[in-house]
Amino acid sequence: NCGQTQTIALGFTPPSEGPHAATLNVTTNASGSPHSIQLNGAGCVANAEISVPASAPISMGQVEQGFRTVRIEPEIVNTGDAQLTFTAAIGGPDAALFGLPDPAGGSVTVAPSSRVFTIDPTTSCGPGPTGSGRTKMVVSFVANDTPRMVDAILTISGHNATNFPAAQTWTFPLSAEIVPPVALDVGLVVDRSGSMNDPLGTRVKMSAAIDSSQLLAELLRPDLDDRVSVVRFNHLPDVVVPMSPVSSTTAPTQNDILQSIQTGIQPADGNTAIAAGALVAADEVQKPRATTPALLKKAIVVLTDGKDNTGFEYPSGSGQWFSVRGGDKLEPLPATGNIGTAAATLPSDIDIYTVGLGNSSDIDSDELESLATQNNFFHVD
């Protein structure tokens, strides 16, 4: 009928690789019949191809006893047009101390010693998934042994690529030096202001902050003289976990602390008093120990997405107001006025690390750099 259309389904089954052509003739009662349509296609045979960097040692460097670390290497590339699969496995005398965490996100504390990897091609022969065509492997190390040099071997094998023999393998020597532990007192400071509900990639900033905080607490060494406290802040600070030894058995256990981070930092609301969180965390870190170890590191880690817009009275009732760099700031809610503040000063024996979450326009990099000790500011977007 006039004005209507008709769809003609076509199939293409090439008899061989390379270009193929045909003509579709459509016979109708309209003028100019038959109508010819040129058809072109190309036949392909799907092939996965693998590119592996030259074998080179992967060193974890010096790692204190009880600590964990990771290296993001090597990078494997699929240069073909079909899905590539291969197996990576760690062997050797100290294989149990190394692992292969999931590159998409997984525990670095309980990582398997072998893993099957899949890499989708950038372009596919025929229907099939496509992707970046590459993956960076993650190798983890847990220094759960006496101080010494350790060695293992990372082997890549079991691939389906057509550009190398099926039995081809690639090896990368792994090494680390376990050194004696130094006790650590760390204060974790987490922003819970209203903007932490804003998106960060595929999730919200608060979710990223909680996951990062749990990872830090998970990386601490139970029963090896580490201590941790957790402070949250918006326009006012709160202590979520008072300074506590990291223990596998004594409450609050390491698992208890992880749970407190999961449930105790939210909700996200209010304004942003970064100096408040840092000052309260410093008080926690400075709490005396029953016995002071010969060597002790002190640190504060601040996770924030914002700008320090609210003053903090410290000590409470003193009439002394502080912010990161001083100047006029908002009074803490529910007050609506402004207050003059002085720049906060933190103890010099505490290393300060600051992490800005989100777009550069959302954070004050200069402010966070001034709060951090030298070269300890990081930006995550």
Secondary structure, DSSP 8 states (H G I E B T S, - for coil): -TT-----------SSSEEEEEEEEE--SSTT-SEEEEEEEEE------EE------EEEEEEETT-EEEEEEEEEEE-SSS-EEEEEEEESTTGGGEE---TTS--SSS--SEEEEEE--SS-SSS-----SEEEEEEEEE--SSSEEEEEEEEEE----SSS-TT--EEEEEEEEEE---EEEEEEEEE-SGGGGSEETTEEHHHHHHHHHHHHHHHS-TTTT-EEEEEEESSSEEEEEEEEE--SSSSS-HHHHHHHHHHHS----S---HHHHHHHHHHHHTS--SS--SSEEEEEEEEESS---B-EESSTTS--EEESS-EEEE--TT--SEEEEEE----TTSEEEEEEES-GGGS-HHHHHHHSSTT-EEEE-
